Amino acid sequence: MPARIPPPTVHTGTATITYRREGTGPTVVLLHALASSSATWSTLTRDLVTSGREVIAPDLRGHGDSSWTSDYLLDSMEQDITGALDTLGAKSFDLVGHSLGAHLAALLAGRHPARVRKLVLEDPPVPPRTAPPRRPRRGVALYLTAHGLVSRRFDRRLVAPVLTQLRAPDPAWWDAVSAIEAPTLVVGGGPRSSVPGERLTELAATIPNADLVTIDAGHHVHGTRPEEFRDAVLRFLG
């Protein structure tokens, strides 16, 4: 069996980030979900490259071959992405994120509005504006099992702090969302998704120039309905 070729890396100061980069043309950045990796975008990457785009797909810290650290703050993850794109010379780009990646994409687009041309948010876990009623949460092991993530390569230590942050009210995130200038497409997974539809409606209403579409696929839209997701993204990016 041939030796595995390590992916290219960039250093952001607090982490080493691995990434995939393919194609030529206007840049599209793809951000994966919790416990996933840049590999999840293989099909969409092929379609984007065929359409005349360059694709940059990083692995978030704690995932794949990127740094496994003791810091799994969402702010740190967003800074990793921004720093990596600075190093790679991507000054402006279209941005697509799924789940955790969509949450980070919205944060980045609000903090750096001049850099993001168009924004696609696939079933983002929208945090509540105020504290939700307290209710029991499944443990990390049950969460990973329920989502089919047990065999994935990622740092198990990141799951609890990331989920805690995503489920907590975050006024700073909502402030960033309201500052997004890019035309935005919010893609919901419909009633089979764990993300409440009313949260996505609220998100789309908060972003100044956003449309909400629903593809009845559950949370993993680009994996369950890849052709429909591809068509929606390519049509939106133009």
N, C-alpha and C positions, 0 to 999 in steps of 0.2 A: 504494500500500500504506500503511495507517495506521501512524503511528509506534508503536513498541513502548512500552508503558507499563511503567516500571520497577517491580519489586515493592517492597513496603514493607520497611523495614530497622529493625533495632535495633542499638545500639552497646554492646558488652560491655566496653569498656576496652582490649582488645587486638585486637579485630576488629569488622567490621561484618557482621552476619548478615541475609540476606534470608529471608523466610518467606512462607508461604501460611496464611491464616486464614479458615475458613469455618464456618458453622453456629452453632447455639446449643445450650446444654445442657452436660452434663458434658464436660470437656475430654479429648481424646485427642491425644497428641503422637506424631508419626510421624518416625522417623529413617532416612534412606536409607543405601545402601551406598556403598562406595568407587567413585569415578568416576560416581556417579549424581547425582540431585538430587531435590528435593521433588516434581517432576513425576511421578516413578515411582508416587506414591501417588494419582493422580487418580481411579482407579476405586474404590479403597477409601475415599477421602475422600467420594465421592458416596454410597456405601452407609452410611458412618457418619453423615453429615449427615442422610440420609433416616431413619435410626434415631433421630434426636434427639440428636445429639452435636455439640459444637464440635470442630473439628480444627485443630491448629497443626502445620505441617510446615516446619521450617527447612531451609535449605541449609547443610551443614557448611562450615567455612572451607576455602577452596581449591576450592569447587564453585560452579557457577552464578555469580551475581552477589555472593556473599559474598566477603569479603576473601581475596585470594591473598597469603599471607604467607611469611616465612622460617621460621616455627615451625609444624611439623606434629606436635607431640607429642599423643598421645591425651588426656593430661590437659588440654591447652589446648582441645581440641575439646569435651571434656565440660564444662569451665568456660564455654565459649561458650554451650552449650545451657542450662545452669543460669542464666547471666546473662541470656540472652534471655528465658527464661520468667519470671524475676523482673520484668524490665521490662514484659512483657506482662500481668503480674498473674495468671499461672497458678500458684497456690500448691499445688494438688494436682491430679493428673491420672492417667489411664491412659497407659501408655507402650508403644509398639510400635517395634521396630527390626529392620532387616534387615542381616545381614552386619556390616560395620563399624559401622553404626548400632545393631545388636543388642549388639555388644561395648561400645559407649559407653553404651547404655541400661542394661546390667547394672551398669556402673561407677557411673552416676548413681543407680540404685536402691539400691545398697549404701551409697553415701555419704550419701544423703538419703532414708532409708527412710520417713520420715513423709510425704513428698510424693507417693510413687507408690502409687496404689491397686491397680492390677493391671498386670502386666508380660507382654508377648509378645516372645519372642526368636526371630526367624526365621533359622534356619541360621547361628548366630553362629560366627565363626572362633575357637574356643576355644584359648587358648594352652596349651602343655604346662606341666605343673607343674615338670618338670625339663628340663635341656637335652636336646633330641633329637639323634640321630646326625647328624653333619654330612653334608650331601648338596648337590649343585649345585642352584642356583635359577635359574629362567629370568629373563632380563633384563626390564627394564620394558617394552620394545617388544614382546617376545614375549607378556608377560602381557596387555598391552592388546589385542593382536591375538586371542589365544586366547579372551578374554572378550568380544569384540565391542565394545570400548570406545574405539576409535581416534577416532571422530567426536564423542565426547561433549565437553561444555564443562567442563573442570576443569584445574587446575594440574598438569601432568605431574610437577613436582618433588615432589609429595606422595606419589607411589606408592611409591617405594623406602623412605622412612622409615616410612611407615605399615605396609607389608608386613613390614619388619624388626621393628617393635614387635609386630605381631600374631603373629609366628612365634616370638618369644622367650619364655622362661619369665617370668612376671610374678606374683610372690607377692602384690603389692598388689592386683591384679585379683581373684585368688582370695579374698583376705581380704574384698574388697568383696562378692563373690558370696555368701559365707557369711553376710554381714550383711543380705542382702535380706529384707525382711519381707513384701513384697507377694506375693499368690498369683501364680504364674508359669506361663505356658504356653511350653514350648520346642517349636518347630516345626522338624523336620528335613526335609531334602529327599530322603532315601533314598539308595540306592546310586549314583545318578547325580550326587550332590553331591560336591564336592571336600572337604567337611567330614567327617572320620571319624565314623561313628556312635557309636563308643565314647567319643569326646570329649563328644558331646552327652549320652550316658547318664551320664557322670561329672559333667557340669555339672548336670543335673537332680537328681542325687543329692546334690549339694553345696548347692543352694538349699533352704532349709528347707521350703518349700511349693510344689513344682513338679511339673508333669506333662509328659511328653514324648509328642508325637504325631508321626507320620511321614506326609508326603504325598509320594508318589513323583513328584517334579517336577524334581529337580535343585536347584541352589543358589538359583535365582530363583523361589521357590515362589509368591509373590503375582503374578508375571507369567505363569508357565506354567500354573498352576492357580488363577486368580483366584477362581472361585466357591467352591472347596473351602477356600481360605485365608480368604476372607471369612466363610464359614459358621463356621469354627473360631474366628475372632476374635470375631465377634458373639455366638456361643454362650458363649464364655469371659467376655467383658466383661459379658454379661447385659443 
